[in-house]
Amino acid sequence: MAKIQSLSGGGVDVAFEVTGIPAVLNQALHSTHEGGEVVVVSIWEGEASFQPNDLVIKERTMKGIIAYRHVYPAVMALMQRAISAPKIWSPSAFHWQISWKRALRRC
C-alpha cells in the first residue's frame, strides 16, 4: 500500500474490490486517500472484516454495486473518446484500483 500511496500522491480516489478476498478488501480501503471511496463489486462467499475506524477517521466511504450498473456507461464513453483512465495500480493479479472520478470529470 505504501507504493500506491506514494505513486498516487496520497492514495487513489476510488478503489474497486473485485475478488471477494478479505485481505483485498482491506488493501482497497487502505489504498484510498482521506475522503476516498471503496466500491465492492465482487460477490462474497463468506464474511469479511475491516476496522470501521479506517472509514470513519479518514472520512472514506464504502458502497456495493452489482457489476458496473452505474459506472459502465461512463466507462464506455471514456473508451470511445480514447481517454485513458489515470493511475491504475495492481498490488496483485486480482486487485486493481483506479481514479475514475478524475477521468470522468474530463468528459
C-alpha positions as CSV (number, residue, x, y, z in Angstrom):
1,M,0.0,0.0,0.0
2,A,2.9,2.3,0.6
3,K,3.8,2.2,-3.1
4,I,0.2,3.1,-4.1
5,Q,0.1,5.9,-1.6
6,S,3.5,7.2,-2.9
7,L,2.8,7.0,-6.6
8,S,-0.7,8.4,-6.3
9,G,0.2,11.3,-4.1
10,G,-1.6,10.1,-1.0
11,G,-4.0,7.5,-2.3
12,V,-6.5,6.9,-5.1
13,D,-9.9,8.5,-5.3
14,V,-11.7,5.2,-5.8
15,A,-10.6,1.6,-5.2
16,F,-12.6,-1.3,-6.7
17,E,-12.7,-4.6,-4.8
18,V,-13.4,-7.3,-7.3
19,T,-12.1,-10.5,-5.8
20,G,-14.2,-11.5,-2.7
21,I,-10.9,-12.0,-0.8
22,P,-11.0,-10.4,2.7
23,A,-7.3,-9.2,2.6
24,V,-8.0,-7.4,-0.7
25,L,-10.9,-5.5,0.8
26,N,-8.5,-4.1,3.4
27,Q,-6.0,-3.3,0.7
28,A,-8.6,-1.5,-1.3
29,L,-9.6,0.5,1.8
30,H,-6.0,1.5,2.6
31,S,-5.2,2.4,-0.9
32,T,-7.6,5.3,-0.9
33,H,-6.8,8.8,0.3
34,E,-8.7,10.7,3.0
35,G,-12.3,11.1,1.7
36,G,-11.7,8.3,-0.9
37,E,-14.2,5.6,-1.8
38,V,-14.2,1.8,-1.9
39,V,-16.6,0.1,-4.3
40,V,-17.3,-3.5,-3.6
41,V,-18.2,-5.3,-6.9
42,S,-17.5,-8.9,-6.0
43,I,-20.0,-11.5,-4.7
44,W,-18.8,-12.9,-1.4
45,E,-19.0,-16.5,-0.3
46,G,-18.2,-15.7,3.3
47,E,-17.8,-12.8,5.8
48,A,-15.1,-10.2,5.7
49,S,-14.0,-7.8,8.4
50,F,-12.3,-4.5,8.4
51,Q,-11.6,-1.8,11.1
52,P,-14.5,0.7,10.9
53,N,-12.3,3.4,12.1
54,D,-10.3,3.1,8.8
55,L,-13.5,4.5,7.3
56,V,-14.6,6.9,10.0
57,I,-11.4,8.7,10.9
58,K,-10.3,9.2,7.2
59,E,-13.9,10.0,6.2
60,R,-13.8,7.3,3.5
61,T,-17.0,5.7,2.0
62,M,-17.7,2.2,1.0
63,K,-20.5,1.0,-1.2
64,G,-21.5,-2.1,-3.0
65,I,-22.7,-2.3,-6.6
66,I,-23.8,-5.1,-8.8
67,A,-21.3,-5.3,-11.7
68,Y,-21.0,-1.9,-13.3
69,R,-24.6,-0.9,-13.3
70,H,-23.9,2.9,-12.8
71,V,-20.3,3.0,-14.0
72,Y,-20.4,1.1,-17.3
73,P,-22.0,3.8,-19.5
74,A,-19.4,6.4,-18.3
75,V,-16.5,4.0,-18.8
76,M,-17.7,3.2,-22.3
77,A,-17.9,6.9,-23.1
78,L,-14.4,7.4,-21.9
79,M,-13.2,4.5,-24.1
80,Q,-15.0,5.9,-27.2
81,R,-13.3,9.2,-26.6
82,A,-9.9,7.5,-26.3
83,I,-9.3,9.0,-22.8
84,S,-7.3,6.6,-20.8
85,A,-8.1,6.3,-17.1
86,P,-5.4,7.8,-14.9
87,K,-3.4,5.8,-12.3
88,I,-4.2,2.1,-12.4
89,W,-2.3,0.3,-9.7
90,S,-2.3,-3.5,-9.2
91,P,-0.8,-4.9,-6.0
92,S,-1.9,-8.4,-7.1
93,A,-3.1,-10.1,-10.2
94,F,-6.7,-9.9,-8.9
95,H,-6.9,-6.5,-7.4
96,W,-7.0,-3.1,-9.0
97,Q,-7.7,0.5,-8.0
98,I,-8.4,3.3,-10.3
99,S,-9.0,7.0,-10.1
100,W,-12.2,7.1,-12.1
101,K,-13.6,10.4,-10.7
102,R,-10.7,12.3,-12.3
103,A,-11.2,10.6,-15.6
104,L,-15.0,11.1,-15.5
105,R,-14.5,14.9,-14.9
106,R,-12.7,15.1,-18.2
107,C,-15.9,14.1,-20.1
